[in-house]
Amino acid sequence: MKAIALSASLLGAGLVASTVPAYAEYPERPITLIVPWGAGGGTDATGRMIAGLLQEELGQPVNVVNRTGGSGVVGHSAIATADPDGYTIGVVTVEIGMMHWAGLTELTGADYTPIALYNYDAAGVQVRADSEWNTAGDFLEAVKAEPGKYKGSGTGQGGIWHLALAGMLNDAGAGADAAPWVPSKGAAAGLQELVAGGVDVVTSSVVESAALINAGKVKSLAVMGEERLGAFEDVPTLKEATGSDWKMAAWRGIAGPKGMPDEATATLSAALEVVWNSAEFQEFMNGRGFGLVWKPGDEFVTWMAESDAALGTVMNAVGLAK
């Protein structure tokens, strides 16, 4: 009887051992990191830096794959529909809160397993250095007094910087279209048009304006973020300048498909936090002017929901929501 009991005990122990999650040794093979935008851009650059450092931390290859097209829909869909086993993750961007409002996809932040937010580049309010406006309040008062007279630029129609301006105007009670938008091929082109006198304001990130600010051709009146930027401490937040709580930024984070195992999510989150805090990553981001922010999975969930709501409000206000 003792022999039988011992055999049963060992069998039970074997059964228990066999039920230990496979993710106790995660990761056991290479990981794919999907970038939903083209090679050479900011999302690609930061994604590749993270992949390289994450590979060192996890001890497995992290292979970057660019999946472009559909204004970000193709890549974001590839992340959301991947096998949720922890071996396919990707960089999700602010556009995930824009695409469904525009009718391009039904995907939202709720379709992912958020791992961490790592970058936030708040919109700034840039005008020519010789502008009569010295505060964001001055600009808003002028627009309210003469709707339609002053023009803005900084990206294509309906892009993130367009929504930044429209949302600020809408929040101030001026009307989202009170300053007509002149589409441009990015912030650099919009800023050159600003300097040339073709437009009156550019709502790009302050970092994108840094060279012209340092050259004395442009000044920044406010930043649409929670706090002032370390490299531009003299630029007040929009709330400080006008009392408005409106915030808008381009942001990037790491996420996987919905339903990833907790073990894989926890391992990736811990590894990403080490990567984010590393001197190499901090120097890379600061050296290229990328804003640094860290929000782990649970806080990233809230972040995406709030971003989605803000984008929906302004896209409805300017007639871009469907």
N, C-alpha and C positions, 0 to 999 in steps of 0.2 A: 504493500500500500504506500509505503514511503517513497518507493521508486516511482510509482504512478504519480503521486503528488508532486515529486520533484520534476518529473517530465512535464506535468501540466503547468507548473510554475515557470519552467523555462520557455514553454510554448507561449504562455501569456506574455512573458517578457519580450519574446520575439515579435509577437503581434503588436505590442506597444511600440517597440523600436521601429517596426515597419510603417507605423502611422505618423512618425515624425516628419514634418513637412520637408519636401525636397529643398525648400528655400533656406534651410539651415546652412547650406553651402553656397547660397546665391552670392555672386553670379558664377555659374559653371562654364559659361561659354560667352562668345562676343555679344556685345550690345549694339544695336543700331540706334543712332540719334538722327531723327528726321528734322531737316531745316526747311520750312515752307517758303523760303525766299531764295533768290539767286546767289550764286557764289560771288564773293567780293563785297557784299553789303554788310551792314552792321550786324544783322542777325546771324549771318553766316560766320562772320569773324568771331563774334562772342561764342557762338555755338561750337566752333572748332577749338577755341581755346578751352572751353569747358570739357569737351570730349577728350582732349589730350591730357588734361590734369585729372579727369575722372578715371581715365584708363590707368594712370599711375596709382591712384587711390584704390581702385577695385581689383587690379591685377588681371584684368581682362581687356581685350581690344574694345574700343568704343568707336564705331565706324560712322562717319557723317555721310548722310545721303540727302542731297538737295531734291526736294519734290516741289516744283514750282507750277504756277498756272492758276487761272481762275481767281485772280486777286487774293491769293492765299488759301483759297478753298481746297485745292488739290492736296497740299501738304498737311493742312490741319485735318483734313478728312483721313489722310493716311495714318496720322497719329491716333485718331479716335477709333478707327476701325481695325487697328492692328490686334493681334492676339494679346490679350492682357496678361501675359506671363512674366512681364518685367524685362523682356529682352528687346522691346521696341519702345523708345520714348522719343520726345522731340521738344523743340523750342516752340512754344505757343506765344503769340504776340497780341497786342491790343486789338488787332483786326478781328479776332475771334468774337469780340463784342460789337463789331460793325457789320460783319458779313450777313448775319441772319436778319438784322434790321433792314438791310438793303435787299433782302429776298434772294441772296445768292446761295444760301444753305440753311438748313435747320439746326446746324450745330451751335451749341453754346458752351460756356465754360463747364456746365453741369455734365457734359459728355466726356470728361477727362478725370484722371486721377492727378490732382495737382501735387507736385513735389516741392517746388520752391520758386518764388519770384526772385530774380537776381538783378534786374535793371529797370530803371525808371528815369526817363528824360522828360521833365516837365516842359510844357510850352512856355515861351516867354513872349512879351509884348515889345517888339523891336520897332523903332522909328529912326529917321535920319538924325544925325548928331545935331544938326541945326534946326530941328523941329521946334516949334513953339510949345509943344507938349513936354512937360517935365515929369509928369506923373501919369499913371494909368487913368486916374480920375479925370485929368485934363482931357485925355483922348476920348473917354466915354461921354463927357459933357459936350464935346465938339460934335460927336456923332449923333447924339440925341438932338442937338440944336439944328443940324442939317443932315438928316438921313439921306443916304444915297450919294453924298458928295465925296466921301473918303473911301479909298479902295484898299483891300487887303490881299495878301498873297503868301506863298510859302510851300504849296504843294498842289496836287491836282484837285479838281472839283470833288468834294466829298471825302477828301483825305483827312488824316488825323489833325493836321494843323488848320485846315479849313473849319473843322468841327470845333477846334479850340476857340477860334475867334467867334464863330456863330454862337457857341454856348456862352461865352463871356458876355456878348451883347444881349443875348436872350435873358440871362440871369440879371443883367443890369436894367432890364425893362426897355431897352432900346429897340428890340426886335432883332431876330437872328440874322436878317438880311439887311440891316441898316447900313452896313459897310459892304458893298458888293465885292465878291471874290473874283480875283483874276488868276486863273489856273496857271501853274508853273511846273516845270519838270524838277521839282524838289526845292529845298530851302535855299540852296546856293543861287539858283536862277532867280528866285523870288527876292532875295537880298540884293542882288545886282540891280534888279528893277527898282527896288526901294532907293538905293543910292542914286540911281539915274533919275529918280523923280516920277517914275511911272505909276507907283503905288505909294500909299501913305503909311502902311503898317505891315509887318510880317510877324506872324505868330508861329515861329519855329522854336526849337530848343535854343536856349541861350548859348550853349556850346557851339551850335552850328553858326552862330553869329560872332563868336569870339574873335576871329581874325579881324573882322570889320570894326568891332568894338575897340580892339586894341589899336587899330589904325586911326581911330578918331572919326570914323565915318558913320557909325551907328551907335545908338544908345538903347539900353534895355530898361523899360519902365517897370516891369513886374514879371514874376514867374508864377505860373499857375500850379504850384505845388504846395505841399504841407509845410515846407520850411525853405529858408533861403539856401542857395547853393554855396558850397564851401569855396569854390573858385570865384564866385561873384557875390560876396557877402553884402555888397552895397546895394544889390538889387532886391527890393522888398517882395514879399509874396503878394499875390493879388488881394488876399484878405487884409493884409497890412495896409495896402495902398488904397483899397476901395471899400473894404468891409465885405466883399463878395466871397462866398464859400466855393465858388466854381473852381474846379481843378480839372486839368486835362494833361495827359502825358502819353508818350509812346512808351510801352513797357514790354519786357520779355521775361519769360519764365520757362521752367522745365516741367513737363507733364507727360503722363502716359495714358493709355486707354482706360476707360472706366472699368473698375473691377479688378485692378491689379492686386496681387496678394500683399497682405500687410508686411510680410517679411521683406519682400523686394522693395516696397515703398519706403520702409524704414531704413533699409541699407542705403538706398539711393539718396534719401534726404540727408542722412548723416554724412555720406561721402561728399555730397554737394556743398554742405556747410563747411567742410574742411577746405574744399576747393575755393569757395567764395572768400574765405578768410585768408587764403594763402597770399604771401607777398607777391608771387608771380601774377596771380589774377588781379589783385588790387592795382599793381603797377600797370598792367595791361589796360585795364578799364580807365584808370585815371589818366594815363598817357594819351588815350584816344578820346577823352572827354565823355565817356559813357557814365551816366549816373549810377551809383551803387545803392542798392536797397536789398535787404534780405527779409523775406517773409516765408516761413515754412508752410507746409501744406494746408493746415487749417486756416491760417491767416490769408493764404493765397486764394482759397475758396471765397472768402468774404471779399477780397480785393476784386476778383473777377466779376462777382455779382454786382458790386457797386459801380465798377467801370461799365458794365453792360447797361445798367440802368441810366447812367449819365449819358452814354452814347445814344441810347434810345430816345431820351428826352430831346437832345439837340438835333438828331436826325429827323425826328418828327417835326420839329420846329422849322427846319429848313426844307422840308418836303422831300427828304432823301429816303425815308423809311417806306417800306412797302408791306 
